[in-house]
């Protein structure tokens, strides 16, 4: 989108938020009048509450601005947006309440119930408004997608191509700019020229945005490429491969005026570890109780189809590199590895039973891992554990691979909900695992759990 289009979309979102906030206040007024909760109450005419409505509405707009909820972000998670809306509406409600007591007379029925009703209605109605404006944004992006060029032709450039092909992001990838390989086509798209021709390429192809995917480029090369794009008023993004790999949080500090990057280790320590363990205990215990009828039924199906144990305990590597027996419903023949030895499962694997293929497709074979979570071998969320033989292979070729074992292995993880499971790049999976380890929070865990459930209903093509 052009900058003018972004401005109009931001204005549309602002107007929708303010309108929904005002509507939420009116709905709260009606609800407090008609619903005798917490106590029966008769309010005066609504005209007396219009100044309060204005304060609440403007407080929401101001708070949303400081929460950067009007900053245009492509592909932002709806779950992240919900978290930010909850926080921003809560802060706005407190601000509006304080301003109302300071600026207006409050002897005309200003009640705690009205405040709570407005808080609840604001979250629901503003959320609906954001859904509507999101639909308008997607429609506009389909009609006029941003023209994008990727600088580089390697694996990272092709990974970026796959990420930008989602229609909801509104990108039209025009082609690639060659690094040093002399290619004419990559992944079905043309190579438009060399790095030295970037300014001409941006101008002639009317490029809106350029993504630089050259992790080995020197600072001088990067500055040249950025200057070429900025001279043609194209937005520039640089793929930070090094910082994504190390996955640490980086803060900007200074040493007597000299800017420095401070790398901060924020792994689980102290109360964080206890909070995560408490959530694991509660969720796994509740899950085992409510899912026990389903698990009994699945166990019966496994037992009826083929002889052998219902459960399969496979040695995996977990916290601090220590092995543990990970439980699953048996989905393969008892002698599955007698001829092949330890190998990864693949699509259409002939070793898989019919019931096993069904269980794997829906990830139901992993339900017994709730027992692993309950006893403390695993967590609900964390890096997925691998077999010792594969860990020994990966640690030799993947930088910082063993750092992912600084936390408990998980039933699901950040890499898995982003489509990196099964026969996918172990390097990319490690990057996502390290990012999770260094950026953990309870909300992050809840986000991954919600996305895991959503992916189960959508189906996962890498689940086999």
TIZA-706188 format. One record per residue (C-alpha): residue number from 0; x, y, z negated. Coordinates in nm, 3 decimals. Each point is the difference from the previous one (the first is absolute). Example, Ala and Ser with C-alpha at 12.3 -4.5 7.8 and 13.67 -1.06 7.14 Angstrom:
2
+-----+---------+---------+---------+
| pos |      xx |      yy |      zz |
+-----+---------+---------+---------+
|   0 |   1.230 |  -0.450 |  -0.780 |
|   1 |   0.137 |   0.344 |   0.066 |
+-----+---------+---------+---------+
This chain:
464
+-----+---------+---------+---------+
| pos |      xx |      yy |      zz |
+-----+---------+---------+---------+
|   0 |   0.000 |   0.000 |   0.000 |
|   1 |   0.107 |   0.358 |   0.056 |
|   2 |   0.056 |   0.230 |  -0.296 |
|   3 |  -0.323 |   0.183 |   0.087 |
|   4 |  -0.192 |  -0.328 |  -0.001 |
|   5 |   0.150 |  -0.091 |  -0.338 |
|   6 |  -0.108 |   0.338 |  -0.138 |
|   7 |  -0.359 |  -0.051 |   0.117 |
|   8 |  -0.009 |  -0.349 |  -0.149 |
|   9 |   0.134 |   0.128 |  -0.332 |
|  10 |  -0.265 |   0.273 |  -0.001 |
|  11 |  -0.269 |  -0.261 |   0.073 |
|  12 |   0.117 |  -0.213 |  -0.294 |
|  13 |   0.005 |   0.305 |  -0.231 |
|  14 |  -0.354 |   0.100 |   0.097 |
|  15 |  -0.122 |  -0.358 |  -0.044 |
|  16 |   0.164 |  -0.028 |  -0.345 |
|  17 |  -0.155 |   0.327 |  -0.120 |
|  18 |  -0.341 |  -0.092 |   0.137 |
|  19 |   0.009 |  -0.342 |  -0.164 |
|  20 |   0.121 |   0.150 |  -0.329 |
|  21 |  -0.294 |   0.245 |   0.001 |
|  22 |  -0.241 |  -0.282 |   0.089 |
|  23 |   0.147 |  -0.209 |  -0.282 |
|  24 |  -0.073 |   0.278 |  -0.248 |
|  25 |  -0.360 |   0.029 |   0.120 |
|  26 |  -0.040 |  -0.380 |  -0.020 |
|  27 |   0.147 |   0.006 |  -0.351 |
|  28 |  -0.247 |   0.270 |  -0.102 |
|  29 |  -0.294 |  -0.203 |   0.131 |
|  30 |   0.128 |  -0.321 |  -0.157 |
|  31 |   0.053 |   0.162 |  -0.341 |
|  32 |  -0.353 |   0.142 |   0.015 |
|  33 |  -0.170 |  -0.325 |   0.100 |
|  34 |   0.215 |  -0.270 |  -0.166 |
|  35 |  -0.020 |  -0.012 |  -0.383 |
|  36 |   0.364 |  -0.106 |  -0.039 |
|  37 |   0.173 |   0.062 |  -0.234 |
|  38 |  -0.308 |   0.177 |  -0.147 |
|  39 |  -0.316 |   0.153 |   0.150 |
|  40 |   0.063 |   0.362 |   0.099 |
|  41 |  -0.191 |   0.267 |   0.189 |
|  42 |   0.219 |   0.250 |   0.180 |
|  43 |  -0.100 |   0.346 |   0.117 |
|  44 |  -0.043 |   0.109 |   0.364 |
|  45 |   0.284 |  -0.100 |   0.231 |
|  46 |   0.063 |   0.365 |   0.095 |
|  47 |   0.154 |   0.049 |  -0.345 |
|  48 |   0.259 |  -0.269 |   0.080 |
|  49 |   0.114 |   0.135 |   0.335 |
|  50 |   0.300 |   0.188 |  -0.151 |
|  51 |   0.109 |  -0.322 |  -0.171 |
|  52 |  -0.038 |  -0.187 |   0.330 |
|  53 |   0.220 |   0.259 |   0.175 |
|  54 |   0.272 |  -0.036 |  -0.266 |
|  55 |  -0.007 |  -0.381 |   0.021 |
|  56 |   0.007 |   0.005 |   0.381 |
|  57 |   0.289 |   0.245 |   0.026 |
|  58 |   0.191 |  -0.189 |  -0.272 |
|  59 |  -0.020 |  -0.315 |   0.208 |
|  60 |   0.128 |   0.178 |   0.311 |
|  61 |   0.289 |   0.159 |  -0.192 |
|  62 |   0.097 |  -0.324 |  -0.175 |
|  63 |  -0.012 |  -0.195 |   0.327 |
|  64 |   0.239 |   0.254 |   0.150 |
|  65 |   0.257 |  -0.053 |  -0.275 |
|  66 |  -0.046 |  -0.378 |   0.028 |
|  67 |   0.092 |   0.033 |   0.373 |
|  68 |  -0.332 |  -0.153 |   0.102 |
|  69 |  -0.010 |   0.235 |   0.298 |
|  70 |   0.340 |  -0.115 |   0.124 |
|  71 |  -0.057 |  -0.199 |   0.318 |
|  72 |   0.146 |  -0.351 |  -0.039 |
|  73 |  -0.045 |  -0.260 |   0.272 |
|  74 |  -0.074 |  -0.355 |  -0.104 |
|  75 |  -0.043 |   0.088 |  -0.367 |
|  76 |  -0.142 |  -0.283 |  -0.207 |
|  77 |  -0.365 |   0.041 |  -0.100 |
|  78 |   0.089 |  -0.145 |  -0.339 |
|  79 |   0.265 |   0.269 |  -0.051 |
|  80 |  -0.252 |   0.264 |   0.103 |
|  81 |  -0.249 |  -0.135 |  -0.255 |
|  82 |   0.262 |   0.020 |  -0.277 |
|  83 |   0.079 |   0.360 |   0.089 |
|  84 |  -0.369 |   0.093 |   0.019 |
|  85 |  -0.063 |  -0.149 |  -0.345 |
|  86 |   0.290 |   0.193 |  -0.149 |
|  87 |  -0.077 |   0.327 |   0.179 |
|  88 |  -0.374 |  -0.003 |  -0.082 |
|  89 |   0.078 |  -0.076 |  -0.365 |
|  90 |   0.244 |   0.291 |  -0.025 |
|  91 |  -0.241 |   0.229 |   0.188 |
|  92 |  -0.282 |  -0.089 |  -0.239 |
|  93 |   0.212 |   0.092 |  -0.302 |
|  94 |   0.108 |   0.325 |   0.167 |
|  95 |  -0.355 |   0.094 |   0.094 |
|  96 |  -0.127 |  -0.075 |  -0.351 |
|  97 |   0.264 |   0.225 |  -0.155 |
|  98 |  -0.067 |   0.282 |   0.248 |
|  99 |  -0.375 |  -0.025 |  -0.058 |
| 100 |   0.039 |   0.040 |  -0.376 |
| 101 |   0.234 |   0.295 |   0.050 |
| 102 |  -0.187 |   0.185 |   0.275 |
| 103 |  -0.371 |  -0.075 |  -0.054 |
| 104 |  -0.257 |  -0.019 |  -0.273 |
| 105 |  -0.048 |  -0.363 |  -0.092 |
| 106 |  -0.322 |   0.024 |  -0.200 |
| 107 |  -0.222 |  -0.109 |   0.289 |
| 108 |   0.035 |  -0.376 |  -0.009 |
| 109 |   0.362 |  -0.054 |   0.096 |
| 110 |   0.034 |  -0.359 |  -0.120 |
| 111 |   0.256 |  -0.277 |  -0.011 |
| 112 |  -0.243 |  -0.222 |   0.189 |
| 113 |  -0.015 |   0.247 |   0.287 |
| 114 |   0.380 |   0.007 |   0.016 |
| 115 |   0.025 |  -0.380 |   0.009 |
| 116 |  -0.273 |  -0.032 |   0.262 |
| 117 |   0.175 |   0.257 |   0.217 |
| 118 |   0.330 |  -0.184 |  -0.038 |
| 119 |  -0.155 |  -0.327 |   0.117 |
| 120 |  -0.202 |   0.148 |   0.284 |
| 121 |   0.303 |   0.198 |   0.120 |
| 122 |   0.212 |  -0.314 |   0.038 |
| 123 |  -0.274 |  -0.182 |   0.192 |
| 124 |  -0.114 |   0.284 |   0.226 |
| 125 |   0.347 |   0.139 |   0.074 |
| 126 |   0.110 |  -0.355 |   0.079 |
| 127 |  -0.289 |  -0.030 |   0.247 |
| 128 |   0.095 |   0.337 |   0.148 |
| 129 |   0.358 |  -0.115 |   0.048 |
| 130 |  -0.127 |  -0.311 |   0.179 |
| 131 |  -0.202 |   0.220 |   0.238 |
| 132 |   0.289 |   0.236 |   0.070 |
| 133 |   0.228 |  -0.301 |   0.047 |
| 134 |  -0.236 |  -0.130 |   0.267 |
| 135 |   0.009 |   0.340 |   0.173 |
| 136 |   0.382 |  -0.002 |  -0.015 |
| 137 |   0.021 |  -0.347 |   0.154 |
| 138 |  -0.239 |   0.105 |   0.276 |
| 139 |   0.210 |   0.309 |   0.075 |
| 140 |   0.320 |  -0.206 |   0.006 |
| 141 |  -0.149 |  -0.245 |   0.247 |
| 142 |  -0.103 |   0.285 |   0.230 |
| 143 |   0.335 |   0.174 |  -0.021 |
| 144 |   0.273 |  -0.225 |  -0.148 |
| 145 |   0.339 |   0.146 |  -0.084 |
| 146 |   0.266 |  -0.079 |   0.258 |
| 147 |   0.294 |  -0.163 |  -0.174 |
| 148 |   0.348 |  -0.102 |   0.110 |
| 149 |   0.229 |  -0.236 |  -0.190 |
| 150 |   0.371 |   0.081 |   0.006 |
| 151 |   0.178 |  -0.335 |  -0.001 |
| 152 |  -0.066 |  -0.341 |   0.152 |
| 153 |   0.110 |  -0.244 |  -0.271 |
| 154 |  -0.196 |  -0.214 |  -0.246 |
| 155 |  -0.094 |   0.296 |  -0.217 |
| 156 |  -0.133 |   0.193 |   0.300 |
| 157 |  -0.214 |  -0.297 |   0.101 |
| 158 |  -0.128 |  -0.039 |  -0.356 |
| 159 |  -0.106 |   0.366 |   0.004 |
| 160 |  -0.177 |  -0.063 |   0.331 |
| 161 |  -0.206 |  -0.279 |  -0.160 |
| 162 |  -0.091 |   0.223 |  -0.295 |
| 163 |  -0.113 |   0.291 |   0.221 |
| 164 |  -0.226 |  -0.212 |   0.222 |
| 165 |  -0.287 |   0.007 |  -0.249 |
| 166 |  -0.280 |   0.199 |   0.162 |
| 167 |  -0.093 |   0.175 |  -0.325 |
| 168 |   0.341 |   0.172 |  -0.009 |
| 169 |  -0.072 |   0.178 |   0.328 |
| 170 |   0.338 |  -0.046 |   0.171 |
| 171 |   0.075 |  -0.058 |   0.366 |
| 172 |   0.355 |  -0.129 |   0.028 |
| 173 |   0.130 |   0.138 |   0.331 |
| 174 |   0.329 |  -0.188 |  -0.004 |
| 175 |   0.348 |  -0.030 |  -0.144 |
| 176 |   0.315 |   0.207 |   0.015 |
| 177 |   0.304 |  -0.221 |   0.058 |
| 178 |   0.270 |  -0.039 |  -0.264 |
| 179 |   0.302 |  -0.150 |   0.169 |
| 180 |  -0.136 |  -0.318 |   0.159 |
| 181 |  -0.086 |   0.113 |   0.354 |
| 182 |  -0.350 |  -0.150 |  -0.005 |
| 183 |  -0.287 |   0.097 |   0.232 |
| 184 |  -0.288 |  -0.158 |  -0.193 |
| 185 |  -0.068 |  -0.107 |  -0.359 |
| 186 |  -0.309 |  -0.193 |  -0.117 |
| 187 |  -0.184 |   0.090 |   0.320 |
| 188 |   0.066 |   0.375 |  -0.028 |
| 189 |   0.248 |   0.201 |   0.211 |
| 190 |   0.329 |   0.137 |  -0.122 |
| 191 |  -0.032 |   0.366 |   0.099 |
| 192 |   0.364 |   0.099 |  -0.015 |
| 193 |   0.304 |   0.038 |  -0.222 |
| 194 |   0.043 |   0.186 |  -0.328 |
| 195 |   0.164 |   0.290 |   0.183 |
| 196 |  -0.321 |   0.045 |   0.201 |
| 197 |  -0.231 |   0.008 |  -0.301 |
| 198 |  -0.096 |   0.368 |   0.034 |
| 199 |  -0.094 |  -0.050 |   0.367 |
| 200 |  -0.198 |  -0.315 |  -0.085 |
| 201 |  -0.196 |   0.178 |  -0.272 |
| 202 |  -0.078 |   0.290 |   0.232 |
| 203 |  -0.090 |  -0.198 |   0.315 |
| 204 |  -0.211 |  -0.263 |  -0.178 |
| 205 |  -0.169 |   0.250 |  -0.235 |
| 206 |   0.114 |  -0.186 |  -0.307 |
| 207 |  -0.166 |   0.097 |  -0.331 |
| 208 |   0.216 |  -0.210 |  -0.230 |
| 209 |   0.332 |  -0.184 |   0.011 |
| 210 |   0.111 |  -0.278 |  -0.234 |
| 211 |   0.376 |  -0.051 |  -0.024 |
| 212 |   0.073 |  -0.370 |  -0.060 |
| 213 |   0.380 |   0.001 |   0.006 |
| 214 |   0.120 |  -0.118 |  -0.344 |
| 215 |   0.365 |  -0.004 |   0.110 |
| 216 |  -0.003 |   0.350 |   0.153 |
| 217 |   0.247 |   0.253 |  -0.135 |
| 218 |  -0.108 |   0.323 |  -0.168 |
| 219 |   0.113 |   0.195 |   0.307 |
| 220 |  -0.216 |  -0.216 |   0.231 |
| 221 |  -0.302 |   0.034 |  -0.227 |
| 222 |   0.033 |   0.377 |  -0.017 |
| 223 |   0.029 |   0.017 |   0.380 |
| 224 |  -0.314 |  -0.210 |   0.048 |
| 225 |  -0.196 |   0.199 |  -0.259 |
| 226 |   0.105 |   0.328 |   0.161 |
| 227 |  -0.106 |  -0.127 |   0.344 |
| 228 |  -0.350 |  -0.085 |  -0.127 |
| 229 |  -0.042 |   0.321 |  -0.198 |
| 230 |   0.102 |   0.209 |   0.301 |
| 231 |  -0.307 |  -0.143 |   0.177 |
| 232 |  -0.221 |   0.036 |  -0.313 |
| 233 |  -0.044 |  -0.375 |  -0.048 |
| 234 |  -0.037 |  -0.146 |  -0.348 |
| 235 |   0.299 |  -0.215 |  -0.102 |
| 236 |   0.002 |  -0.303 |  -0.231 |
| 237 |   0.311 |  -0.198 |  -0.090 |
| 238 |  -0.022 |  -0.362 |  -0.107 |
| 239 |   0.201 |  -0.020 |  -0.328 |
| 240 |   0.123 |  -0.356 |   0.038 |
| 241 |   0.274 |   0.030 |  -0.262 |
| 242 |  -0.222 |   0.148 |  -0.269 |
| 243 |  -0.279 |  -0.244 |   0.079 |
| 244 |   0.241 |  -0.290 |  -0.046 |
| 245 |   0.138 |   0.112 |  -0.335 |
| 246 |  -0.361 |   0.084 |  -0.102 |
| 247 |   0.096 |   0.216 |  -0.297 |
| 248 |  -0.182 |   0.318 |  -0.086 |
| 249 |   0.215 |   0.297 |   0.093 |
| 250 |  -0.018 |   0.338 |  -0.172 |
| 251 |   0.166 |   0.320 |   0.115 |
| 252 |   0.219 |   0.162 |  -0.264 |
| 253 |   0.295 |   0.238 |   0.002 |
| 254 |   0.348 |   0.028 |  -0.144 |
| 255 |   0.077 |   0.367 |  -0.057 |
| 256 |  -0.193 |   0.089 |   0.314 |
| 257 |   0.119 |  -0.302 |   0.204 |
| 258 |  -0.302 |  -0.210 |   0.113 |
| 259 |   0.022 |  -0.368 |  -0.093 |
| 260 |  -0.226 |  -0.304 |   0.038 |
| 261 |  -0.057 |  -0.182 |  -0.327 |
| 262 |  -0.085 |  -0.370 |   0.041 |
| 263 |  -0.220 |  -0.114 |  -0.286 |
| 264 |  -0.065 |  -0.360 |  -0.107 |
| 265 |  -0.362 |  -0.027 |  -0.115 |
| 266 |  -0.040 |  -0.374 |  -0.038 |
| 267 |  -0.232 |  -0.150 |  -0.258 |
| 268 |   0.122 |   0.069 |  -0.351 |
| 269 |  -0.159 |   0.018 |  -0.346 |
| 270 |  -0.370 |   0.082 |  -0.004 |
| 271 |  -0.026 |  -0.036 |   0.379 |
| 272 |   0.093 |  -0.366 |  -0.019 |
| 273 |  -0.247 |  -0.052 |  -0.288 |
| 274 |  -0.281 |   0.179 |   0.189 |
| 275 |   0.057 |  -0.212 |   0.309 |
| 276 |   0.003 |  -0.319 |  -0.206 |
| 277 |  -0.325 |   0.101 |  -0.174 |
| 278 |  -0.168 |   0.055 |   0.336 |
| 279 |   0.128 |  -0.338 |   0.122 |
| 280 |  -0.139 |  -0.178 |  -0.306 |
| 281 |  -0.343 |   0.163 |   0.025 |
| 282 |  -0.044 |  -0.041 |   0.374 |
| 283 |   0.133 |  -0.358 |   0.015 |
| 284 |  -0.210 |  -0.118 |  -0.296 |
| 285 |  -0.317 |   0.158 |   0.138 |
| 286 |   0.080 |  -0.129 |   0.349 |
| 287 |   0.051 |  -0.357 |  -0.118 |
| 288 |  -0.331 |   0.005 |  -0.188 |
| 289 |  -0.209 |   0.141 |   0.285 |
| 290 |   0.177 |  -0.185 |   0.280 |
| 291 |   0.008 |  -0.339 |  -0.174 |
| 292 |  -0.312 |  -0.133 |   0.184 |
| 293 |   0.153 |   0.098 |   0.336 |
| 294 |   0.335 |  -0.152 |  -0.095 |
| 295 |  -0.167 |  -0.328 |  -0.105 |
| 296 |  -0.184 |  -0.014 |   0.333 |
| 297 |   0.321 |   0.066 |   0.197 |
| 298 |   0.184 |  -0.263 |  -0.202 |
| 299 |  -0.272 |  -0.249 |   0.090 |
| 300 |   0.035 |   0.084 |   0.372 |
| 301 |   0.377 |  -0.049 |  -0.012 |
| 302 |  -0.036 |  -0.334 |  -0.177 |
| 303 |  -0.268 |  -0.132 |   0.234 |
| 304 |   0.191 |   0.076 |   0.322 |
| 305 |   0.332 |  -0.165 |  -0.077 |
| 306 |   0.165 |  -0.210 |  -0.267 |
| 307 |   0.242 |   0.170 |  -0.230 |
| 308 |  -0.001 |   0.259 |  -0.277 |
| 309 |  -0.239 |   0.295 |   0.012 |
| 310 |   0.265 |   0.247 |  -0.114 |
| 311 |   0.344 |   0.049 |   0.149 |
| 312 |   0.275 |   0.141 |  -0.221 |
| 313 |   0.282 |   0.150 |   0.209 |
| 314 |   0.317 |   0.145 |  -0.146 |
| 315 |   0.027 |   0.374 |   0.063 |
| 316 |   0.239 |   0.271 |  -0.120 |
| 317 |  -0.145 |   0.262 |  -0.234 |
| 318 |   0.111 |   0.255 |  -0.258 |
| 319 |   0.380 |   0.036 |  -0.033 |
| 320 |   0.051 |  -0.265 |   0.267 |
| 321 |  -0.131 |  -0.282 |  -0.221 |
| 322 |  -0.200 |  -0.284 |   0.161 |
| 323 |  -0.352 |  -0.094 |  -0.108 |
| 324 |  -0.268 |  -0.241 |   0.129 |
| 325 |  -0.256 |   0.196 |   0.204 |
| 326 |  -0.342 |  -0.166 |   0.016 |
| 327 |  -0.213 |  -0.024 |   0.313 |
| 328 |  -0.280 |  -0.215 |   0.128 |
| 329 |   0.166 |  -0.264 |   0.219 |
| 330 |  -0.057 |   0.101 |   0.361 |
| 331 |   0.239 |  -0.239 |   0.179 |
| 332 |   0.055 |  -0.372 |   0.018 |
| 333 |   0.184 |  -0.153 |  -0.294 |
| 334 |   0.298 |  -0.087 |   0.224 |
| 335 |   0.000 |   0.338 |   0.181 |
| 336 |   0.375 |   0.064 |  -0.036 |
| 337 |   0.127 |  -0.356 |   0.022 |
| 338 |   0.122 |   0.051 |   0.356 |
| 339 |   0.048 |   0.376 |   0.032 |
| 340 |   0.140 |   0.097 |  -0.339 |
| 341 |  -0.075 |   0.346 |  -0.147 |
| 342 |  -0.141 |   0.220 |   0.279 |
| 343 |  -0.243 |   0.291 |   0.014 |
| 344 |  -0.359 |  -0.070 |   0.095 |
| 345 |  -0.101 |   0.115 |   0.346 |
| 346 |  -0.323 |   0.064 |   0.188 |
| 347 |  -0.167 |  -0.330 |   0.091 |
| 348 |   0.240 |  -0.194 |  -0.223 |
| 349 |  -0.075 |  -0.372 |   0.063 |
| 350 |   0.086 |  -0.084 |  -0.363 |
| 351 |  -0.301 |   0.195 |  -0.125 |
| 352 |  -0.324 |  -0.183 |  -0.079 |
| 353 |  -0.335 |   0.127 |   0.125 |
| 354 |  -0.106 |   0.114 |  -0.347 |
| 355 |   0.350 |   0.140 |  -0.052 |
| 356 |  -0.020 |   0.210 |   0.316 |
| 357 |  -0.328 |   0.148 |  -0.125 |
| 358 |   0.146 |   0.072 |  -0.344 |
| 359 |   0.311 |   0.163 |   0.145 |
| 360 |  -0.198 |   0.218 |   0.240 |
| 361 |  -0.191 |   0.153 |  -0.293 |
| 362 |   0.294 |  -0.027 |  -0.245 |
| 363 |  -0.218 |  -0.215 |  -0.226 |
| 364 |   0.284 |  -0.248 |  -0.044 |
| 365 |   0.170 |   0.260 |  -0.222 |
| 366 |  -0.277 |   0.022 |  -0.262 |
| 367 |   0.180 |  -0.242 |  -0.240 |
| 368 |   0.275 |   0.260 |  -0.028 |
| 369 |  -0.230 |   0.175 |  -0.247 |
| 370 |   0.129 |  -0.266 |  -0.240 |
| 371 |   0.357 |   0.110 |   0.078 |
| 372 |  -0.106 |   0.357 |  -0.077 |
| 373 |  -0.168 |  -0.098 |  -0.326 |
| 374 |   0.306 |  -0.186 |  -0.132 |
| 375 |   0.235 |   0.279 |   0.108 |
| 376 |   0.189 |  -0.157 |   0.292 |
| 377 |  -0.157 |   0.243 |   0.248 |
| 378 |  -0.187 |   0.328 |   0.014 |
| 379 |  -0.311 |   0.093 |   0.193 |
| 380 |   0.207 |   0.242 |   0.208 |
| 381 |   0.369 |  -0.020 |   0.085 |
| 382 |   0.242 |  -0.124 |   0.264 |
| 383 |  -0.112 |  -0.334 |   0.139 |
| 384 |   0.232 |  -0.280 |  -0.122 |
| 385 |   0.205 |  -0.207 |   0.243 |
| 386 |   0.147 |  -0.349 |  -0.030 |
| 387 |   0.357 |  -0.022 |  -0.133 |
| 388 |   0.142 |  -0.121 |   0.331 |
| 389 |  -0.141 |   0.304 |   0.184 |
| 390 |   0.112 |   0.238 |  -0.276 |
| 391 |   0.358 |  -0.121 |   0.044 |
| 392 |  -0.025 |   0.068 |   0.373 |
| 393 |  -0.159 |   0.344 |  -0.031 |
| 394 |   0.234 |   0.131 |  -0.269 |
| 395 |   0.292 |  -0.046 |   0.241 |
| 396 |  -0.146 |   0.215 |   0.278 |
| 397 |  -0.249 |   0.244 |  -0.155 |
| 398 |   0.143 |   0.293 |  -0.203 |
| 399 |  -0.128 |   0.017 |  -0.359 |
| 400 |  -0.222 |  -0.305 |   0.054 |
| 401 |   0.053 |  -0.126 |  -0.355 |
| 402 |  -0.114 |   0.334 |  -0.145 |
| 403 |  -0.356 |  -0.099 |   0.080 |
| 404 |   0.034 |  -0.261 |  -0.276 |
| 405 |   0.033 |   0.270 |  -0.264 |
| 406 |  -0.377 |  -0.033 |  -0.043 |
| 407 |  -0.232 |  -0.298 |  -0.021 |
| 408 |  -0.117 |  -0.160 |   0.321 |
| 409 |  -0.359 |   0.081 |   0.093 |
| 410 |  -0.305 |  -0.171 |   0.146 |
| 411 |  -0.021 |   0.297 |   0.234 |
| 412 |   0.236 |   0.284 |   0.077 |
| 413 |   0.055 |   0.328 |   0.183 |
| 414 |   0.162 |  -0.181 |   0.294 |
| 415 |  -0.290 |  -0.247 |   0.031 |
| 416 |  -0.277 |   0.261 |   0.008 |
| 417 |   0.195 |   0.180 |   0.275 |
| 418 |  -0.008 |  -0.309 |   0.222 |
| 419 |   0.350 |  -0.129 |  -0.084 |
| 420 |  -0.063 |  -0.363 |  -0.087 |
| 421 |   0.060 |  -0.329 |   0.173 |
| 422 |   0.245 |   0.007 |   0.290 |
| 423 |   0.086 |   0.372 |  -0.019 |
| 424 |   0.325 |   0.191 |  -0.049 |
| 425 |   0.157 |  -0.078 |  -0.337 |
| 426 |   0.194 |   0.327 |   0.020 |
| 427 |  -0.320 |   0.203 |   0.026 |
| 428 |  -0.165 |  -0.203 |  -0.274 |
| 429 |   0.296 |   0.070 |  -0.228 |
| 430 |  -0.033 |   0.373 |   0.063 |
| 431 |  -0.364 |  -0.005 |  -0.107 |
| 432 |   0.080 |  -0.219 |  -0.303 |
| 433 |   0.275 |   0.236 |  -0.116 |
| 434 |  -0.228 |   0.299 |   0.046 |
| 435 |  -0.256 |  -0.168 |  -0.225 |
| 436 |   0.257 |  -0.090 |  -0.265 |
| 437 |   0.127 |   0.358 |  -0.022 |
| 438 |  -0.338 |   0.175 |   0.023 |
| 439 |  -0.219 |  -0.219 |  -0.221 |
| 440 |  -0.307 |   0.133 |  -0.179 |
| 441 |  -0.326 |  -0.152 |  -0.121 |
| 442 |  -0.186 |   0.194 |   0.269 |
| 443 |   0.241 |  -0.137 |   0.261 |
| 444 |  -0.080 |  -0.354 |  -0.120 |
| 445 |  -0.375 |   0.068 |   0.013 |
| 446 |   0.037 |   0.141 |   0.351 |
| 447 |   0.178 |  -0.316 |   0.117 |
| 448 |  -0.263 |  -0.222 |  -0.164 |
| 449 |  -0.282 |   0.189 |   0.173 |
| 450 |   0.177 |  -0.016 |   0.337 |
| 451 |   0.063 |  -0.373 |  -0.052 |
| 452 |  -0.372 |  -0.063 |  -0.050 |
| 453 |  -0.083 |   0.211 |   0.307 |
| 454 |   0.253 |  -0.191 |   0.210 |
| 455 |  -0.155 |  -0.331 |  -0.110 |
| 456 |  -0.335 |   0.106 |   0.147 |
| 457 |   0.160 |   0.140 |   0.315 |
| 458 |   0.212 |  -0.307 |   0.057 |
| 459 |   0.379 |  -0.005 |   0.030 |
| 460 |   0.157 |  -0.127 |   0.320 |
| 461 |   0.324 |  -0.075 |  -0.187 |
| 462 |  -0.174 |  -0.229 |  -0.252 |
| 463 |   0.074 |  -0.359 |   0.103 |
+-----+---------+---------+---------+
